[in-house]
Amino acid sequence: MSAKYRTENPATGELVKEVPFASDAEITGALERAASAASEWRATPVEERAAIVQRVSELFTAKRDELARIIATEMGKPLGESYGEVDFSADIFRYFAEEGPGQLVDQVLSETDTARSVVQRRPLGTILGVMPWNYPYYQVARFAAPNLVAGNTVLLKHAEICDESASAIAAIMREAGVPEGVYENLFATHEQISTVIADDRVAGVSLTGSERAGAIIAQQAGQALKKVVLELGGSDPFVVLSHDDIPALARDAAAIRFENTGQACNSNKRMIVMADVYDEFVAEMVKLTGELKPIDPLENTDGGGFSPLSSEAAANGLISQLEDATANGARLLVGGERLDRDGFWVSPAVLVDVTPAARAYREELFGPVAMIFRVESEAEALALANDTPYGLGASVYSTDAAQAERFGEQLEAGMVGVNSQAPEVSEMPFGGVKRSGYGRELGPLGIDEFVNKRLFHVVK
């Protein structure tokens, strides 16, 4: 870990900005403000809280150009995709502003002339969010929006390459009228975050990040008896049993896999294809992948190429995984090379014949690599799809709708799509099982994570 928050332009490797970590006194001050604000914020009518969150949504839209350019520079997201992320984040804030108050109403269990029993949803207090770099606004939005509407105060620790986007979000919160202490941005070290988790004034922790980070945070939260939500990595299967247009399906698969330069936890990282359509699928994937050219993230609004990875470490790590895979029998059909230019560029790749001896068979490939497996039967496809430590998303495609649905029922994942990817929209829950974590974000389940679902029994 560096001694500062440090932004390097992934397209050039140029140092853009450094921000020192907060002092212990600054962290203590933010925690005190959040804890102090908790009582007043929870007492604020939910309609007023929602109106402020609605204003946050409006400001995301108003500042769309500025926000998109920040993350294109910070982590190399193409400008067109950056606009999409800003828009999605605005929609998440809008969704919880509009739907959140109704999701928090009392749930009547029983009511008679003499007694009434309801489940109430009440805020827990101060919630810590530890967020990653790959979607600098979206990840924060899906954590912060429901908690603010629910009446919790928020401490936000962003990734160490995201100082400018973290500051931009905090500025929007202030401009929208979020009271002091209700949303506090922390440029914190890992050690300081451990101290925050242990503090009795913090009621829960939400982390989106790596499996390793999740294990550490979960251990610390468990020792402090804190509720925790973890959204970790994924190695999602994309299973092709049959299809009436294999080239079109390969194009869809490529678009999903290479979005955000392959740096999405719920991307289709393992494509599992039946033998009778495998060659056609692979040929189309190789063709599409080989046509991708490097693009300047700050200039590209239409897609059609590939951007750099987020950091030197990300690029080197991906190359190491590919070298290990080929050393253990896998074949690179195209790409997978570190480009001879400034920045953190790895050419998009198609990887086949991956064996269980390769790290890539078990590990998440967080970059532009389409890993394709050939299978001979539905049973083999299902066994391979579930043969992973992860369980975030999964999808299956078949011209036989009944077969596809039956297969989908057996997939071990938190989100399953049948003849489609599982939608990623504000109103539907997002999360996984196994080593992909636990808990849910977005939709009505998202606002339920950090509330006291309290039984309230009244005898009349």
Stockholm file with secondary structure:
# STOCKHOLM 1.0

chainA/1-460         MSAKYRTENPATGELVKEVPFASDAEITGALERAASAASEWRATPVEERAAIVQRVSELFTAKRDELARIIATEMGKPLGESYGEVDFSADIFRYFAEEGPGQLVDQVLSETDTARSVVQRRPLGTILGVMPWNYPYYQVARFAAPNLVAGNTVLLKHAEICDESASAIAAIMREAGVPEGVYENLFATHEQISTVIADDRVAGVSLTGSERAGAIIAQQAGQALKKVVLELGGSDPFVVLSHDDIPALARDAAAIRFENTGQACNSNKRMIVMADVYDEFVAEMVKLTGELKPIDPLENTDGGGFSPLSSEAAANGLISQLEDATANGARLLVGGERLDRDGFWVSPAVLVDVTPAARAYREELFGPVAMIFRVESEAEALALANDTPYGLGASVYSTDAAQAERFGEQLEAGMVGVNSQAPEVSEMPFGGVKRSGYGRELGPLGIDEFVNKRLFHVVK
#=GR chainA/1-460 SS CCSEEEEECTTTCCEEEEEECCCHHHHHHHHHHHHHHHHHHHHSCHHHHHHHHHHHHHHHHHTHHHHHHHHHHHHCCCHHHHHHHHHHHHHHHHHHHHHHHHHTSCEEEEECSSEEEEEEEEECSEEEEECCSSSTTHHHHHHHHHHHHHTCEEEEECCTTCHHHHHHHHHHHHHHTCCTTTEEEECCCHHHHHHHHHSTTEEEEEEESCHHHHHHHHHHHHHTTCEEEEECCCCCEEEESCCSCHHHHHHHHHHHHHGGGGCCTTSCCEEEEEHHHHHHHHHHHHHHHHTCEECCTTTCSSCCEECCCSSHHHHHHHHHHHHHHHHTTCEEEECCCBCSSSSCCBCCEEEECCCTTSHHHHSCCCSSEEEEEEESSHHHHHHHHHCSSEESEEEEECSSHHHHHHHHHTCCSSEEEESSCCCCCTTSCBCCEETTEECCBSHHHHTTTTEEEEEEEEEC
#=GC SS_cons         CCSEEEEECTTTCCEEEEEECCCHHHHHHHHHHHHHHHHHHHHSCHHHHHHHHHHHHHHHHHTHHHHHHHHHHHHCCCHHHHHHHHHHHHHHHHHHHHHHHHHTSCEEEEECSSEEEEEEEEECSEEEEECCSSSTTHHHHHHHHHHHHHTCEEEEECCTTCHHHHHHHHHHHHHHTCCTTTEEEECCCHHHHHHHHHSTTEEEEEEESCHHHHHHHHHHHHHTTCEEEEECCCCCEEEESCCSCHHHHHHHHHHHHHGGGGCCTTSCCEEEEEHHHHHHHHHHHHHHHHTCEECCTTTCSSCCEECCCSSHHHHHHHHHHHHHHHHTTCEEEECCCBCSSSSCCBCCEEEECCCTTSHHHHSCCCSSEEEEEEESSHHHHHHHHHCSSEESEEEEECSSHHHHHHHHHTCCSSEEEESSCCCCCTTSCBCCEETTEECCBSHHHHTTTTEEEEEEEEEC
//
